[in-house]
Amino acid sequence: MEILMRLKPKVRPYIVMIIVLAVLVIITALALAAAFSEYSYVILMVGLLILLLCALIIMQQLYRRWYTTYDITDTDVTSRFGVFAPDEHVVPIDEITDIDVDRSVFGIILGLGDINIDTPSAEKGYEITMRDIDAAELNKAVELLRSLMKQRKGGKGSDSKTQ
């Protein structure tokens, strides 16, 4: 079972936005501390707490990038997340009933999108959701999944062509 495509979430746009926010917080905190010198300690502490929160959000995004993978093989789609005991969810290509691409306005601006894979056994929502995939990779992955679905449905009982 060869991996045809491996996808990872794209987090760089989020990190850039958080860094821009952190710079704005620093500038605002310094300006307010200079303007209101009697409250400068409190203003700087609030600014530092916001910067700490920004750093934690950046760490969460990096963790998500490092430990989330979506693999597409010729027989199934696998979603894997985690370090020590990774959560793994496998959906056979034969069971996929629908592939939905979700691109919000924010995602279009950042060049991101989600791929939702649905099966008949999905109780609520989607079976696998590949979040924050780069737009170019997203299109290739959807084309690959659709061709694999067509190949599997058309190739039942006979030898199908390999890519």
Beta strands, then each sheet from edge to edge (+ up, - down):
strand 1: 3-7
strand 2: 68-73
strand 3: 76-81
strand 4: 87-92
strand 5: 98-102
strand 6: 112-118
strand 7: 128-134
sheet 1: 1+ 2- 3+ 4-
sheet 2: 5+ 6- 7+
end
